[in-house]
Amino acid sequence: VEEGFHPEASRVSESIFALGNEYMGVRGYFEEGYSGEQLIGSYFNGFFEEVPVCRPAAYKGLIDHARFMVNTVDWLFTRIELDGEILDIARSKVKNFKRTLDLKTGTLNREFIWESVSGKRLKLSFRRLISMVRANLGGQEITFTPLNFSGPVQVQTGLDFSP
């Protein structure tokens, strides 16, 4: 459980709140965008980089290639906008931030209240999962609860292939 937003621990928290099964894994980063320090990470079994390892002499038991997993598509890409303001936890006014990793259900849950520049208060609840039954299935649910207004919230989701 993480209560309160601590930007100095963001990268560590992304590791602690990661989800995965034997096929794919995803770091516990903020899917709605964050201008602070973060490592957006989605990984799939079988997607790796292979680089030759140069050795001055060939000895038995030494590797000649190194392999490491590569970061793939950000399938959780989300942008949220209210009255022309884009949500960015690093810059936006956020209260009651709470993030939990539920080990019984295998879900990452996060909630907070965003107060926009125009004074509108919006409660956001995120739930993310990676299935243990269907290895290639992952998803997220976002719940929006307006606290002091009625009106539209713009949401953009998609796949982000940028490096």
C-alpha positions as CSV (number, residue, x, y, z in Angstrom):
1,V,0.0,0.0,0.0
2,E,1.3,3.4,-0.9
3,E,-0.6,6.4,0.6
4,G,0.3,9.8,-0.7
5,F,2.2,10.7,-3.9
6,H,6.0,10.5,-3.5
7,P,7.6,11.6,-6.8
8,E,11.1,10.9,-5.4
9,A,10.2,7.2,-5.1
10,S,8.4,6.9,-8.4
11,R,10.8,4.5,-10.2
12,V,11.0,2.3,-7.1
13,S,7.2,2.2,-6.8
14,E,6.9,1.3,-10.5
15,S,8.9,-1.8,-9.7
16,I,7.1,-2.7,-6.5
17,F,3.7,-2.4,-8.1
18,A,4.5,-4.3,-11.3
19,L,2.2,-7.1,-12.5
20,G,3.1,-10.1,-14.6
21,N,2.5,-13.7,-15.5
22,E,4.8,-16.1,-17.4
23,Y,4.0,-14.4,-20.7
24,M,3.9,-10.7,-20.1
25,G,4.7,-8.1,-17.5
26,V,4.1,-4.4,-16.9
27,R,5.6,-1.9,-14.5
28,G,3.4,0.0,-12.1
29,Y,3.7,3.3,-14.0
30,F,1.0,5.9,-14.4
31,E,-0.8,5.1,-17.6
32,E,-2.4,8.6,-17.8
33,G,0.8,10.3,-18.3
34,Y,3.5,11.7,-16.0
35,S,6.1,14.3,-16.8
36,G,8.3,13.3,-13.9
37,E,10.9,10.5,-13.9
38,Q,9.4,7.2,-14.9
39,L,10.1,4.1,-16.9
40,I,7.1,3.0,-19.0
41,G,7.6,-0.8,-19.3
42,S,5.6,-3.5,-21.0
43,Y,7.4,-6.8,-21.6
44,F,6.5,-10.0,-23.5
45,N,8.1,-13.4,-23.3
46,G,10.1,-14.0,-26.5
47,F,10.8,-10.3,-27.3
48,F,14.4,-9.8,-26.6
49,E,17.6,-8.1,-27.9
50,E,20.6,-10.2,-28.7
51,V,24.1,-8.6,-28.8
52,P,27.4,-10.3,-29.4
53,V,29.9,-10.3,-26.5
54,C,33.4,-9.8,-27.6
55,R,36.0,-11.9,-25.7
56,P,39.7,-11.8,-26.3
57,A,39.9,-15.6,-26.3
58,A,37.3,-18.3,-26.7
59,Y,37.0,-20.4,-23.5
60,K,34.4,-23.2,-22.9
61,G,31.5,-22.0,-20.8
62,L,31.7,-18.3,-21.8
63,I,28.8,-16.8,-23.6
64,D,29.2,-15.3,-27.0
65,H,25.9,-13.5,-27.1
66,A,24.0,-11.6,-24.3
67,R,20.2,-11.5,-24.4
68,F,17.9,-9.1,-22.5
69,M,14.2,-8.3,-22.6
70,V,13.2,-5.2,-24.5
71,N,10.4,-2.7,-23.7
72,T,7.5,-3.1,-26.1
73,V,4.3,-1.2,-26.9
74,D,2.6,0.8,-24.1
75,W,-0.8,-0.8,-24.3
76,L,-2.0,1.2,-21.3
77,F,-1.6,4.6,-23.0
78,T,-4.2,7.0,-21.6
79,R,-4.7,10.8,-21.7
80,I,-7.3,12.5,-19.6
81,E,-8.5,16.1,-20.1
82,L,-10.8,18.3,-18.2
83,D,-11.6,21.9,-19.4
84,G,-8.6,21.9,-21.6
85,E,-6.2,20.8,-18.8
86,I,-4.4,17.5,-19.3
87,L,-3.9,15.4,-16.2
88,D,-0.3,15.1,-15.2
89,I,0.2,13.9,-11.6
90,A,3.6,15.7,-11.5
91,R,2.0,19.1,-12.3
92,S,-1.7,18.7,-11.5
93,K,-3.2,19.2,-8.1
94,V,-3.8,15.7,-6.7
95,K,-5.2,14.7,-3.3
96,N,-5.9,11.5,-1.4
97,F,-3.5,9.4,-3.6
98,K,-3.5,5.7,-2.8
99,R,-2.0,2.8,-4.7
100,T,-2.5,-0.9,-3.6
101,L,-1.4,-4.2,-5.0
102,D,-4.1,-6.8,-4.2
103,L,-2.3,-10.1,-4.1
104,K,-5.6,-12.1,-3.8
105,T,-7.1,-10.7,-7.0
106,G,-3.8,-9.9,-8.8
107,T,-4.9,-6.3,-9.4
108,L,-3.1,-3.0,-9.1
109,N,-5.5,-0.4,-7.8
110,R,-5.0,3.3,-7.6
111,E,-7.2,6.3,-6.8
112,F,-6.9,10.0,-6.2
113,I,-8.9,13.2,-6.5
114,W,-7.8,15.6,-9.2
115,E,-8.6,19.3,-8.7
116,S,-8.4,21.1,-12.1
117,V,-7.3,24.7,-12.5
118,S,-10.9,25.6,-13.0
119,G,-11.7,24.2,-9.5
120,K,-13.5,21.0,-10.7
121,R,-12.9,18.0,-8.5
122,L,-12.8,14.5,-10.2
123,K,-12.2,11.3,-8.4
124,L,-10.3,8.7,-10.6
125,S,-10.0,5.0,-9.8
126,F,-7.8,2.7,-11.8
127,R,-7.7,-1.1,-11.8
128,R,-5.2,-3.0,-13.8
129,L,-4.8,-6.7,-14.2
130,I,-2.8,-9.3,-16.1
131,S,-4.6,-12.7,-16.3
132,M,-3.1,-15.8,-14.9
133,V,-5.7,-17.9,-16.8
134,R,-5.4,-16.4,-20.3
135,A,-1.7,-15.5,-20.5
136,N,-2.1,-12.9,-23.3
137,L,-4.9,-11.0,-21.6
138,G,-4.4,-7.8,-19.7
139,G,-6.7,-4.9,-19.1
140,Q,-7.5,-1.7,-17.2
141,E,-10.6,-0.2,-15.8
142,I,-10.9,3.5,-15.1
143,T,-13.8,5.0,-13.1
144,F,-14.5,8.7,-13.2
145,T,-16.6,10.3,-10.4
146,P,-17.3,14.0,-10.7
147,L,-17.4,15.4,-7.1
148,N,-18.6,19.0,-7.7
149,F,-19.6,19.3,-11.3
150,S,-21.5,17.8,-14.2
151,G,-19.9,17.7,-17.6
152,P,-17.6,16.0,-20.0
153,V,-14.2,14.5,-19.4
154,Q,-12.1,13.7,-22.5
155,V,-10.3,10.4,-22.5
156,Q,-7.9,9.2,-25.2
157,T,-6.6,5.6,-25.1
158,G,-4.5,3.6,-27.5
159,L,-1.2,2.0,-28.3
160,D,2.0,4.0,-27.9
161,F,4.9,2.6,-29.9
162,S,7.3,5.5,-29.2
163,P,10.7,4.4,-27.7
